[in-house]
Amino acid sequence: MNQILVTEKIYVTPELRRKKKLYKLQFFLCVFLACSLFSYYIYAEYDRGKSEEVSQEILVGLTKQKENEEDNTIKVVDDIIVVALNDNEEPETYEIFDEQPSTVQYTTEDGTNYTVESFLNIPRLEIHYAVFAETSPELLKKSLNKYWGPKPNDVGNYCIVGHNYKNKTMFGRLSEIVNGDIVELEGADGKVVKYSVYKKEVVEPTDTSCTSQLTNGRRELTLITCTNYGTQRLIVKAREVK
C-alpha cells in the first residue's frame, strides 16, 4: 500500500507579517525602557552619593572651623573680646554685639557658597546634617533646608524639610523615629537645645497646619519629608526638653 507523504506548509499572510513586526517592535521597546530605567537608577544613586558628600563636607568643615575657634584663648575686657591666636602674635580685639550671628557661610571645594542656619542631630537614627537657611529644589539635594519659622531655638515652631532617600541618607530613616526620641538643634551661635518627639503623622501635601506658629510660648521642631512614593507627607513634631 502506497503511503502518501503530505508536507505541511505555513502560509505567511500579510496579517501574520504585521503581527511579527509588531511583536519585534514591542520587544525592542521593552529592552530600551528597561535599560533606560536601570541607567536612571544608577545615575540617581550616583547623584545622591555626590550630594551626600557635599552635605558631609559642609558639616565636617564647619565643625572643624568651630573647634579651631574654640582652641583660641578668649577673654572679655570692658565689653571687648580679646582673642590670643598664639604666643607669637598680638591678641586681636572685637567689640561685643548684642545680636548673635544667625547664620554661617561655608564655601565647598567646588566654590559653591552655602548659608547654614543650624545643625540637626538625631542620635538614635544617626541623622546629622547642616540646615540651610533657605529652601529650593537644588538646595534640598545637598542637605536639609529650613522651611518656615523663627530663628533656631527661638520661641515658635522651627520647621525643617528634607528628602526621604531610599539609601537612608537625609531623612531616609525619619520614619523609624518614635515618641520620646531626642532631637538636638544647634544654632549658628553654638547653643544646643534638646527636643523630645511627641507626635508622628502622615498628612496630605495640601495640609500645612504643621507649620503653625501657635506653640503657647514653647520652642518646637517640625520635621517634614515625603512618604508613600511622594504622594503624602510624614510629619514629626518635637518639643523642647525642660
C-alpha positions as CSV (number, residue, x, y, z in Angstrom):
1,M,0.0,0.0,0.0
2,N,1.5,3.3,-1.0
3,Q,1.9,5.9,1.6
4,I,1.2,9.4,0.7
5,L,3.5,12.0,2.4
6,V,1.9,15.3,3.0
7,T,4.2,18.2,3.7
8,E,2.6,20.9,5.9
9,K,3.2,24.4,4.6
10,I,2.8,27.5,6.6
11,Y,1.4,30.3,4.6
12,V,2.6,33.7,5.7
13,T,-0.1,36.1,5.3
14,P,0.2,39.9,5.4
15,E,-1.6,39.9,8.7
16,L,0.9,37.5,10.2
17,R,3.8,39.6,8.9
18,R,2.3,42.7,10.5
19,K,1.9,40.9,13.9
20,K,5.5,39.6,13.8
21,K,6.8,43.1,13.1
22,L,4.7,44.4,16.0
23,Y,6.0,41.8,18.4
24,K,9.6,42.7,17.5
25,L,8.9,46.4,18.0
26,Q,7.3,45.7,21.4
27,F,10.3,43.6,22.4
28,F,12.9,46.2,21.5
29,L,10.8,48.9,23.2
30,C,10.7,46.8,26.4
31,V,14.5,46.3,26.3
32,F,15.0,50.0,25.7
33,L,12.8,51.0,28.6
34,A,14.4,48.5,30.9
35,C,17.9,49.9,30.0
36,S,16.7,53.5,30.4
37,L,15.2,52.8,33.9
38,F,18.3,50.9,35.0
39,S,20.6,53.8,33.8
40,Y,18.4,56.4,35.5
41,Y,18.5,54.4,38.8
42,I,22.3,54.2,38.6
43,Y,22.6,57.9,37.9
44,A,20.1,58.8,40.7
45,E,22.2,56.8,43.2
46,Y,25.4,58.4,42.0
47,D,23.8,61.9,42.2
48,R,22.6,61.2,45.8
49,G,26.0,60.0,46.7
50,K,27.6,63.2,45.4
51,S,25.0,65.3,47.3
52,E,25.8,63.3,50.5
53,E,29.5,64.1,50.0
54,V,28.7,67.8,49.8
55,S,26.5,67.8,52.9
56,Q,29.1,65.9,54.9
57,E,31.9,68.2,53.6
58,I,29.9,71.2,54.9
59,L,29.1,69.5,58.3
60,V,32.7,68.4,58.9
61,G,34.2,71.7,57.6
62,L,32.0,73.9,59.9
63,T,32.7,71.5,62.8
64,K,36.5,71.9,62.4
65,Q,36.1,75.6,62.0
66,K,34.2,75.8,65.3
67,E,36.8,73.7,67.0
68,N,39.6,75.9,65.8
69,E,37.8,78.9,67.1
70,E,37.3,77.2,70.5
71,D,41.0,76.4,70.7
72,N,41.9,80.1,70.7
73,T,42.3,81.8,74.1
74,I,39.3,84.2,74.5
75,K,38.6,86.6,77.3
76,V,36.4,89.7,77.8
77,V,37.8,93.0,79.0
78,D,35.5,96.0,79.3
79,D,33.0,94.7,76.7
80,I,35.8,93.8,74.3
81,I,36.6,90.3,73.2
82,V,40.4,89.6,73.3
83,V,41.5,86.6,71.2
84,A,45.1,85.4,71.5
85,L,45.8,83.4,68.3
86,N,49.2,82.1,69.5
87,D,52.2,83.0,71.7
88,N,54.0,84.9,68.9
89,E,51.1,87.2,67.8
90,E,49.5,90.2,69.3
91,P,46.0,89.5,70.5
92,E,43.1,90.6,68.3
93,T,40.1,92.5,69.8
94,Y,36.5,92.6,68.7
95,E,33.6,94.6,70.1
96,I,30.7,92.7,71.6
97,F,27.4,93.0,69.9
98,D,24.1,92.0,71.5
99,E,22.9,90.4,68.2
100,Q,24.3,86.9,67.9
101,P,25.1,85.5,64.4
102,S,22.1,83.7,63.0
103,T,23.8,82.1,60.0
104,V,27.3,80.9,59.0
105,Q,28.8,80.8,55.5
106,Y,30.6,77.9,54.0
107,T,32.3,77.5,50.6
108,T,32.7,74.0,49.4
109,E,35.7,72.7,47.3
110,D,33.8,73.4,44.1
111,G,33.5,77.1,45.0
112,T,29.7,77.0,45.9
113,N,28.6,79.2,48.8
114,Y,26.1,77.8,51.3
115,T,24.3,79.7,54.1
116,V,23.8,77.4,57.1
117,E,21.4,78.4,59.9
118,S,21.5,75.4,62.2
119,F,22.6,71.8,62.7
120,L,20.1,68.9,63.3
121,N,21.2,65.8,65.1
122,I,19.0,62.8,65.9
123,P,21.5,60.5,67.7
124,R,19.4,57.2,67.7
125,L,18.8,57.4,64.0
126,E,22.3,58.7,63.2
127,I,20.8,61.7,61.3
128,H,23.2,64.6,61.5
129,Y,23.1,67.4,58.9
130,A,23.5,71.1,58.4
131,V,20.3,73.0,57.8
132,F,20.4,75.6,55.1
133,A,18.8,79.0,55.8
134,E,16.6,78.8,52.6
135,T,14.9,76.0,50.6
136,S,14.9,75.2,46.9
137,P,14.9,72.1,44.8
138,E,18.7,72.4,44.3
139,L,19.5,73.0,48.0
140,L,17.3,70.1,49.0
141,K,19.6,67.8,47.0
142,K,22.5,68.9,49.2
143,S,21.2,68.9,52.7
144,L,18.3,69.7,55.0
145,N,16.5,73.0,54.5
146,K,14.7,75.4,56.8
147,Y,11.1,75.6,55.6
148,W,9.4,78.0,58.0
149,G,9.6,79.5,61.4
150,P,11.7,81.7,63.7
151,K,15.5,81.6,64.3
152,P,16.9,78.3,65.6
153,N,15.8,77.6,69.2
154,D,13.7,80.8,69.5
155,V,10.2,80.5,70.7
156,G,8.0,79.2,68.0
157,N,7.8,76.3,65.5
158,Y,11.1,75.8,63.6
159,C,10.3,73.7,60.5
160,I,12.9,71.6,58.6
161,V,12.3,69.8,55.3
162,G,14.4,67.1,53.7
163,H,14.3,64.3,51.1
164,N,13.3,60.7,52.1
165,Y,16.0,58.8,50.2
166,K,15.9,55.0,49.9
167,N,19.6,54.8,50.6
168,K,18.8,56.1,54.2
169,T,20.5,59.4,53.7
170,M,18.9,62.8,54.6
171,F,15.5,61.9,56.1
172,G,15.6,58.4,54.8
173,R,15.3,57.0,58.3
174,L,12.9,59.5,59.7
175,S,10.0,57.0,59.5
176,E,11.8,55.0,62.2
177,I,11.5,57.7,64.8
178,V,9.3,57.1,67.9
179,N,7.8,59.3,70.6
180,G,10.4,60.1,73.2
181,D,13.3,60.2,70.8
182,I,15.7,63.1,71.4
183,V,16.3,65.6,68.6
184,E,19.1,68.2,69.0
185,L,19.2,71.5,67.3
186,E,22.3,73.7,67.3
187,G,22.1,77.3,66.2
188,A,24.8,79.3,64.4
189,D,25.6,80.8,67.8
190,G,26.7,77.3,69.1
191,K,23.8,76.9,71.5
192,V,22.3,73.4,71.6
193,V,18.7,72.7,72.6
194,K,17.2,69.3,73.0
195,Y,13.7,68.4,71.9
196,S,11.6,65.3,72.6
197,V,9.4,63.8,69.9
198,Y,5.7,63.8,70.9
199,K,3.9,63.2,67.6
200,K,4.3,61.5,64.2
201,E,1.7,61.5,61.5
202,V,1.1,61.3,57.7
203,V,-0.8,64.1,56.0
204,E,-1.8,65.2,52.5
205,P,0.6,67.6,50.7
206,T,-2.0,70.4,51.0
207,D,-2.2,70.2,54.8
208,T,0.2,72.9,56.1
209,S,-1.2,73.0,59.7
210,C,2.0,71.5,61.0
211,T,3.8,74.8,60.3
212,S,1.6,76.8,62.7
213,Q,3.5,79.1,65.0
214,L,0.9,78.8,67.8
215,T,3.1,77.0,70.3
216,N,1.9,78.6,73.6
217,G,5.2,80.2,74.1
218,R,7.2,77.0,73.7
219,R,10.1,76.0,71.4
220,E,9.1,73.3,68.9
221,L,10.6,71.5,66.0
222,T,8.7,70.1,63.0
223,L,10.5,67.7,60.6
224,I,8.9,67.2,57.2
225,T,9.6,64.6,54.4
226,C,7.8,62.7,51.7
227,T,6.3,59.3,52.2
228,N,4.2,56.7,50.2
229,Y,6.1,57.4,47.0
230,G,5.8,61.2,47.3
231,T,2.0,61.2,47.5
232,Q,1.9,62.2,51.2
233,R,4.0,63.9,53.8
234,L,5.5,62.4,57.0
235,I,5.4,64.9,59.9
236,V,7.4,64.6,63.1
237,K,6.7,67.1,66.0
238,A,9.1,67.6,68.9
239,R,9.0,69.9,71.9
240,E,11.8,71.4,74.0
241,V,13.0,69.3,76.9
242,K,12.9,71.4,80.0
